[in-house]
Amino acid sequence: MTESPTSTPPTSESAGDSVWRVVGASMVGTTLEWYDFFLYGTAAAVVFPKVFFVKSDPLTATLLSFLTYALGFAARPIGGVVFGHVGDRVGRKKTLMVSLVIMGIATTGMAFVPGYTSIGVWAPVLLTTLRMVQGFALGGEWGGSVLIVAERDKTRRGFWASWPQAGAPLGLVLGTGVLILLSQNMSDKSFLDWGWRVSFGLSAVLLVVGVWVRKSLNETEAFRAAQAKKDSAPPKLPVLEVFRTSWREVLIAFGTRMAENISFYLIATFSVTWITEHLKLSKSFGLDAVMVGAAIETVLIPVFGALSDRVGRRPVYLVGAIGIGIWTPIFFALVDQKSYPLAVLAITVALAFHGLMYGPQAAFFAEMFPTGVRYSGASIGYQVASIAAGAPAPLIAVAILEHNGGKTSGWLTLYMGLASVVTIVALYFARETRSVSMAGETAAETAGELYDAVH
């Protein structure tokens, strides 16, 4: 049941619906959603401790700020289940539109939340509530944005599906860049009083752009083919079907996310705290370095996705998992030199190893599950791992920094090393998937194709 080497990718699903057009629409929307989500993470490191947790000492305030940040991850699996259910039964396109609108409204709302000095404890409560709405929306976004691309191409699925993945570092670049631009062009007082709110208010404009770009997308051929099968009606509860037929794939997706997700949030979020609180350097030092590294990763992710089409998903992913484990102590050693070029080098290489995992990940996860439960399966494996990996990573790192001072980097190296081991073990038990078809097959057919691909 494997594909013929001579098969060619479809150029369109309908008039004007080319792969590039679909990729563009998916990536634009994904970039906007990650802009919203990462903007909060960056603000949690440099703004929120001083606006919403002013009664605490600096490190404790940062810890509390990251706690609200982590709660957004708790809502992501809920979003994955809800939107996965709708996406598997109704279609990918509709869920993408709804998740984008919910995210945009939540982020825009943050621009209007009063600070602690105005309404006291209700300020962080409102902020946290909106953060959880963000997480719920993002939980439904990832699966749909990936599948609406991955289900359209056969021979270069790793390359095409990696473009929505590139929206993550690009969203980080935009979110970080806006905060840098605002902070460097106004006084610290003005920035903390109202300047940071501008970056969140911009989400309203970006929301309009995202809806406009996505509204003309068509449903994928694979989903329509699955719906058209008279003997293969979509499961009434896709989430239960996933755990009944594909629990092994969910566990593998969970394990492979550990090194990828933890490394990203340590680099993109905690490193700014490390630079400002531990090394006593300016916030622009860390933000600038992260933005440069993320911009380079944005370019590398499609390259690594294309590489996975040639050599397989597992080998590319494995290099990233091993590499980030080895690079972590070097990362801290370079950043501790307080040299901007060395900090950029440290962050860029770390994010490149992350890109080796994140590039092939979209196709890898999508290929693990049959069409009828693909949205639910990929989303659950991806989003549940975020609770165990990305959510606590900054919290654990700040707690280690608060209690261990100069010994922090050693403990964080151990933390990252253990995450790498978990991912390597998960990859050992994973099957190579790049030859699997995604054309409306059943769970049994998917299992057979995975067997053929291995043997």
C-alpha positions as CSV (number, residue, x, y, z in Angstrom):
1,M,0.0,0.0,0.0
2,T,3.0,2.3,-0.3
3,E,3.1,4.9,-2.9
4,S,4.7,4.5,-6.2
5,P,8.0,6.5,-6.6
6,T,6.6,8.0,-9.7
7,S,3.5,9.5,-8.1
8,T,3.2,13.2,-8.5
9,P,1.8,15.8,-6.2
10,P,-1.5,17.3,-7.1
11,T,-1.2,20.9,-8.1
12,S,-4.7,21.9,-7.0
13,E,-7.9,20.8,-5.4
14,S,-10.0,23.1,-7.3
15,A,-9.5,26.1,-9.6
16,G,-7.0,28.5,-8.0
17,D,-6.5,26.3,-4.9
18,S,-2.8,25.5,-5.5
19,V,-0.5,23.9,-2.9
20,W,1.4,27.2,-2.6
21,R,-1.8,29.1,-2.0
22,V,-2.9,26.7,0.7
23,V,0.6,26.8,2.3
24,G,0.5,30.6,2.3
25,A,-2.9,30.8,3.9
26,S,-2.1,28.2,6.5
27,M,1.3,29.8,7.4
28,V,-0.2,33.4,7.6
29,G,-2.9,32.2,10.0
30,T,-0.4,30.1,12.0
31,T,2.1,32.9,12.2
32,L,-0.6,35.3,13.6
33,E,-1.7,32.7,16.2
34,W,1.9,32.1,17.3
35,Y,2.5,35.8,17.4
36,D,-0.3,36.1,19.9
37,F,0.8,33.1,22.0
38,F,4.5,34.0,22.1
39,L,3.9,37.7,22.6
40,Y,2.5,36.7,26.0
41,G,5.6,34.6,26.7
42,T,7.9,37.4,26.0
43,A,5.8,39.9,28.0
44,A,5.7,37.4,30.8
45,A,9.5,37.6,31.0
46,V,10.0,41.4,30.7
47,V,6.6,43.2,31.4
48,F,4.0,41.3,33.4
49,P,6.2,40.9,36.6
50,K,6.2,44.7,36.9
51,V,2.6,45.3,35.9
52,F,0.5,42.5,37.4
53,F,2.7,41.1,40.2
54,V,4.2,44.3,41.7
55,K,4.0,43.1,45.3
56,S,6.6,40.4,44.9
57,D,10.4,40.5,44.6
58,P,11.7,40.3,41.0
59,L,12.3,36.6,40.7
60,T,9.1,35.6,42.5
61,A,7.2,38.0,40.3
62,T,8.7,36.4,37.2
63,L,7.9,33.0,38.6
64,L,4.2,34.0,39.1
65,S,4.2,35.5,35.6
66,F,5.4,32.3,34.1
67,L,2.8,30.4,36.1
68,T,0.0,32.3,34.3
69,Y,2.0,31.6,31.1
70,A,1.9,27.9,31.9
71,L,-1.8,27.8,32.5
72,G,-2.3,28.6,28.8
73,F,-0.8,25.2,28.0
74,A,-3.3,23.5,30.3
75,A,-6.1,24.6,28.0
76,R,-4.3,23.4,24.8
77,P,-5.3,19.7,25.1
78,I,-8.9,20.8,25.7
79,G,-8.8,22.8,22.5
80,G,-7.2,19.9,20.7
81,V,-10.0,17.5,21.7
82,V,-12.8,20.0,21.0
83,F,-11.5,21.3,17.7
84,G,-10.2,17.8,16.8
85,H,-13.7,16.4,17.2
86,V,-15.1,19.1,15.0
87,G,-12.3,18.9,12.5
88,D,-12.6,15.2,12.0
89,R,-16.4,15.3,11.7
90,V,-17.1,18.6,9.9
91,G,-13.8,19.5,8.3
92,R,-10.4,21.2,8.7
93,K,-11.3,24.7,7.3
94,K,-14.1,25.6,9.7
95,T,-12.1,24.8,12.8
96,L,-9.2,26.9,11.5
97,M,-11.4,29.9,11.1
98,V,-13.0,29.6,14.6
99,S,-9.6,29.0,16.3
100,L,-8.1,32.1,14.6
101,V,-11.0,34.3,15.7
102,I,-11.0,33.1,19.3
103,M,-7.2,33.7,19.6
104,G,-7.4,37.2,18.1
105,I,-10.2,38.3,20.5
106,A,-8.4,36.9,23.5
107,T,-5.1,38.6,22.7
108,T,-6.7,41.9,21.8
109,G,-8.5,41.7,25.2
110,M,-5.2,41.6,27.0
111,A,-4.4,45.1,25.8
112,F,-7.3,46.4,27.9
113,V,-6.7,44.5,31.2
114,P,-5.9,47.1,34.0
115,G,-2.7,46.6,36.0
116,Y,-2.5,45.5,39.6
117,T,-2.3,49.1,40.9
118,S,-5.8,49.7,39.4
119,I,-7.9,46.6,40.3
120,G,-5.6,44.6,42.5
121,V,-5.8,40.8,42.3
122,W,-8.4,40.9,39.6
123,A,-5.7,42.1,37.2
124,P,-3.8,38.7,37.1
125,V,-7.1,36.8,37.3
126,L,-8.4,38.5,34.1
127,L,-5.0,38.1,32.4
128,T,-4.9,34.4,33.3
129,T,-8.4,33.8,32.0
130,L,-7.6,35.3,28.7
131,R,-4.3,33.3,28.6
132,M,-6.3,30.1,29.0
133,V,-8.6,31.2,26.1
134,Q,-5.5,31.6,24.0
135,G,-4.3,28.1,24.9
136,F,-7.7,26.7,24.0
137,A,-7.6,28.4,20.6
138,L,-4.0,27.3,19.8
139,G,-4.9,23.7,20.8
140,G,-7.2,23.6,17.8
141,E,-5.1,25.7,15.4
142,W,-2.0,23.4,15.1
143,G,-3.7,20.3,13.8
144,G,-5.9,22.0,11.3
145,S,-3.1,24.2,9.9
146,V,-0.9,21.2,9.4
147,L,-3.5,18.9,7.9
148,I,-4.9,21.4,5.5
149,V,-1.4,21.3,3.9
150,A,-0.2,17.8,4.6
151,E,-3.4,16.1,3.1
152,R,-2.8,17.8,-0.2
153,D,0.7,16.5,-1.2
154,K,2.1,13.0,-1.5
155,T,5.8,13.1,-2.5
156,R,7.0,16.3,-0.7
157,R,4.7,16.2,2.4
158,G,7.6,16.9,4.8
159,F,8.5,20.1,2.9
160,W,5.0,21.5,2.5
161,A,3.8,20.6,6.0
162,S,6.9,22.3,7.5
163,W,5.8,25.7,6.3
164,P,3.0,26.1,8.9
165,Q,5.7,25.0,11.4
166,A,7.8,27.9,10.3
167,G,5.0,30.1,11.5
168,A,6.0,29.4,15.1
169,P,9.5,31.0,15.0
170,L,8.2,33.7,12.6
171,G,5.5,34.5,15.1
172,L,8.1,34.7,17.8
173,V,10.1,37.1,15.6
174,L,7.1,39.4,15.1
175,G,6.1,39.4,18.7
176,T,9.6,40.0,20.0
177,G,10.3,42.6,17.3
178,V,7.2,44.6,18.2
179,L,8.1,44.7,21.9
180,I,11.7,45.7,21.1
181,L,10.6,48.4,18.8
182,L,8.2,49.8,21.4
183,S,10.6,49.5,24.3
184,Q,13.5,51.2,22.5
185,N,11.4,54.2,21.3
186,M,9.8,55.2,24.6
187,S,10.7,55.6,28.2
188,D,10.6,52.6,30.6
189,K,7.7,54.2,32.4
190,S,5.7,54.8,29.2
191,F,6.4,51.3,28.0
192,L,5.2,49.7,31.2
193,D,2.2,52.1,31.5
194,W,0.8,51.6,28.0
195,G,3.4,50.9,25.4
196,W,3.4,47.1,25.7
197,R,-0.4,47.1,25.2
198,V,0.0,48.3,21.6
199,S,1.6,45.0,20.7
200,F,-1.4,43.1,22.0
201,G,-3.9,45.6,20.4
202,L,-2.3,44.9,17.0
203,S,-3.7,41.4,17.1
204,A,-7.1,42.9,16.1
205,V,-5.5,44.1,12.8
206,L,-3.8,40.8,12.3
207,L,-7.0,38.9,12.9
208,V,-8.7,40.7,10.0
209,V,-5.8,39.8,7.7
210,G,-5.9,36.1,8.8
211,V,-9.6,35.7,8.3
212,W,-9.4,37.3,4.9
213,V,-6.6,35.0,3.8
214,R,-8.2,31.8,5.1
215,K,-11.8,32.3,4.1
216,S,-11.4,31.1,0.5
217,L,-9.6,27.8,1.3
218,N,-11.3,24.6,0.2
219,E,-11.5,21.4,2.3
220,T,-8.8,18.8,1.7
221,E,-9.2,16.0,-0.8
222,A,-8.3,13.3,1.8
223,F,-11.1,14.5,4.2
224,R,-13.6,14.6,1.3
225,A,-12.6,11.1,0.2
226,A,-13.0,9.8,3.8
227,Q,-16.4,11.4,4.0
228,A,-17.5,9.9,0.7
229,K,-16.8,6.3,1.7
230,K,-20.2,4.8,2.3
231,D,-18.8,2.1,4.7
232,S,-16.6,4.5,6.6
233,A,-18.6,7.1,8.4
234,P,-16.6,9.4,10.7
235,P,-16.5,8.2,14.3
236,K,-19.0,9.8,16.6
237,L,-16.3,10.4,19.2
238,P,-12.9,10.7,17.4
239,V,-11.0,11.2,20.6
240,L,-12.2,7.8,21.9
241,E,-11.4,6.1,18.6
242,V,-7.9,7.6,18.8
243,F,-7.2,5.9,22.1
244,R,-8.8,2.7,21.0
245,T,-6.9,2.3,17.8
246,S,-3.9,4.6,17.9
247,W,-2.8,4.8,21.6
248,R,0.7,3.7,20.7
249,E,1.1,6.6,18.2
250,V,-0.2,9.1,20.8
251,L,2.5,8.0,23.2
252,I,5.2,8.2,20.6
253,A,4.1,11.7,19.6
254,F,4.1,12.6,23.3
255,G,7.7,11.3,23.8
256,T,9.1,12.9,20.7
257,R,7.8,16.3,21.8
258,M,9.8,16.3,25.0
259,A,13.2,17.5,23.7
260,E,11.6,19.7,21.0
261,N,9.2,21.5,23.2
262,I,11.3,22.0,26.3
263,S,14.3,23.2,24.4
264,F,12.2,25.8,22.5
265,Y,10.7,27.4,25.6
266,L,14.0,27.4,27.5
267,I,15.7,29.1,24.6
268,A,12.9,31.5,23.5
269,T,11.5,32.5,26.9
270,F,13.7,31.6,29.8
271,S,16.9,32.7,28.2
272,V,15.6,36.3,28.3
273,T,15.1,35.9,32.1
274,W,18.5,34.4,32.4
275,I,20.1,37.3,30.6
276,T,18.3,40.0,32.5
277,E,18.0,38.5,36.0
278,H,21.2,36.4,36.3
279,L,23.6,38.2,34.0
280,K,22.2,41.6,34.7
281,L,22.1,42.7,31.1
282,S,19.5,44.7,29.3
283,K,16.2,43.1,28.1
284,S,17.0,44.2,24.6
285,F,20.2,42.2,24.7
286,G,18.2,39.0,25.1
287,L,15.3,39.9,23.0
288,D,17.5,40.9,20.1
289,A,19.5,37.6,20.2
290,V,16.3,35.5,20.4
291,M,14.8,37.4,17.4
292,V,17.9,36.8,15.3
293,G,17.9,33.1,16.1
294,A,14.2,32.7,15.5
295,A,14.5,34.4,12.1
296,I,17.2,32.0,11.0
297,E,15.2,29.0,12.2
298,T,12.2,30.2,10.2
299,V,14.3,29.7,7.1
300,L,15.8,26.4,8.2
301,I,12.5,24.6,9.1
302,P,11.4,24.1,5.4
303,V,14.9,23.0,4.6
304,F,14.8,20.3,7.3
305,G,11.2,19.4,6.3
306,A,12.5,18.8,2.7
307,L,15.4,16.8,4.1
308,S,13.0,14.5,5.8
309,D,11.3,13.7,2.5
310,R,14.7,12.4,1.2
311,V,16.1,10.5,4.3
312,G,13.1,10.0,6.5
313,R,11.4,11.8,9.4
314,R,13.1,9.8,12.2
315,P,16.8,10.4,11.2
316,V,16.3,14.2,10.9
317,Y,14.4,14.3,14.2
318,L,17.0,12.2,15.9
319,V,19.9,14.5,14.9
320,G,18.0,17.4,16.5
321,A,17.3,15.5,19.7
322,I,20.9,14.4,20.2
323,G,22.2,17.8,19.1
324,I,20.2,19.9,21.6
325,G,21.3,17.6,24.4
326,I,24.9,18.1,23.6
327,W,24.6,21.8,22.9
328,T,22.9,22.8,26.1
329,P,26.0,23.2,28.3
330,I,27.8,25.0,25.4
331,F,24.8,27.2,25.1
332,F,25.0,28.4,28.7
333,A,28.8,28.7,28.6
334,L,28.6,31.0,25.6
335,V,25.7,33.2,26.9
336,D,27.5,33.6,30.2
337,Q,30.4,35.4,28.4
338,K,28.0,38.4,28.1
339,S,29.0,38.9,24.5
340,Y,26.2,39.7,22.1
341,P,27.8,37.8,19.1
342,L,28.3,34.7,21.3
343,A,24.8,34.9,22.7
344,V,23.4,35.1,19.1
345,L,25.5,32.1,18.2
346,A,24.4,30.1,21.2
347,I,20.7,30.8,20.6
348,T,20.9,30.3,16.8
349,V,22.5,26.9,17.0
350,A,20.1,25.8,19.7
351,L,17.1,26.8,17.6
352,A,18.7,25.1,14.6
353,F,18.7,21.8,16.5
354,H,15.1,22.6,17.5
355,G,14.3,23.1,13.8
356,L,15.6,19.7,13.0
357,M,12.9,18.3,15.2
358,Y,10.2,20.8,14.4
359,G,10.6,20.7,10.6
360,P,9.6,17.1,10.0
361,Q,7.3,16.9,13.0
362,A,4.1,18.1,11.2
363,A,4.3,15.4,8.5
364,F,5.5,12.8,11.0
365,F,2.6,13.2,13.3
366,A,0.0,13.5,10.6
367,E,1.2,10.3,8.9
368,M,0.7,8.4,12.1
369,F,-3.1,8.6,12.1
370,P,-5.9,7.6,9.7
371,T,-8.0,10.4,8.1
372,G,-11.1,9.8,10.3
373,V,-9.2,10.6,13.5
374,R,-6.2,12.4,12.2
375,Y,-7.1,15.9,13.5
376,S,-7.8,14.5,16.9
377,G,-4.9,12.1,17.1
378,A,-2.2,14.6,15.9
379,S,-3.6,17.3,18.1
380,I,-3.8,15.2,21.2
381,G,-0.3,13.8,20.9
382,Y,1.0,17.3,20.2
383,Q,-1.0,19.3,22.8
384,V,-0.9,17.0,25.7
385,A,2.9,16.9,25.5
386,S,2.9,20.7,25.9
387,I,1.6,20.3,29.4
388,A,4.4,18.1,30.5
389,A,7.1,19.9,28.4
390,G,6.6,23.5,27.3
391,A,4.3,24.6,30.1
392,P,6.6,23.8,33.1
393,A,9.9,24.4,31.4
394,P,10.2,28.2,32.2
395,L,8.7,27.6,35.6
396,I,11.2,24.9,36.4
397,A,14.0,26.9,35.0
398,V,13.1,30.1,37.1
399,A,12.7,27.9,40.2
400,I,16.1,26.4,39.7
401,L,17.6,29.9,39.2
402,E,15.9,31.2,42.3
403,H,17.2,28.4,44.5
404,N,20.6,27.5,43.0
405,G,22.1,30.7,41.7
406,G,25.4,30.1,39.9
407,K,24.8,26.3,39.7
408,T,21.7,26.7,37.6
409,S,23.2,25.9,34.3
410,G,24.3,22.5,35.5
411,W,20.8,21.6,36.6
412,L,19.3,22.9,33.4
413,T,21.8,20.9,31.3
414,L,20.6,17.7,33.2
415,Y,17.0,18.7,32.6
416,M,17.5,19.1,28.9
417,G,19.6,15.9,28.7
418,L,16.8,13.9,30.3
419,A,14.3,15.4,27.8
420,S,16.6,14.4,24.9
421,V,16.8,10.8,26.2
422,V,13.0,10.5,26.4
423,T,12.7,11.8,22.8
424,I,15.5,9.4,21.5
425,V,13.7,6.4,23.2
426,A,10.4,7.5,21.6
427,L,12.0,7.7,18.2
428,Y,13.5,4.2,18.7
429,F,9.9,2.8,19.0
430,A,8.5,5.0,16.2
431,R,8.0,3.7,12.7
432,E,9.2,5.6,9.6
433,T,6.1,7.2,8.0
434,R,7.3,9.1,4.9
435,S,5.9,6.5,2.5
436,V,2.5,6.3,4.0
437,S,-0.5,7.5,2.0
438,M,-3.0,9.9,3.5
439,A,-5.9,9.5,1.1
440,G,-8.9,8.8,3.3
441,E,-7.7,5.5,4.7
442,T,-9.0,3.6,7.7
443,A,-7.0,2.8,10.8
444,A,-6.4,-0.7,9.6
445,E,-5.1,0.5,6.3
446,T,-2.8,3.0,8.0
447,A,-1.4,0.3,10.2
448,G,-0.7,-1.9,7.2
449,E,1.1,0.9,5.3
450,L,3.3,1.6,8.4
451,Y,4.2,-2.1,8.5
452,D,5.0,-2.1,4.8
453,A,7.1,1.1,5.2
454,V,9.2,-0.6,8.0
455,H,9.5,-4.0,6.3
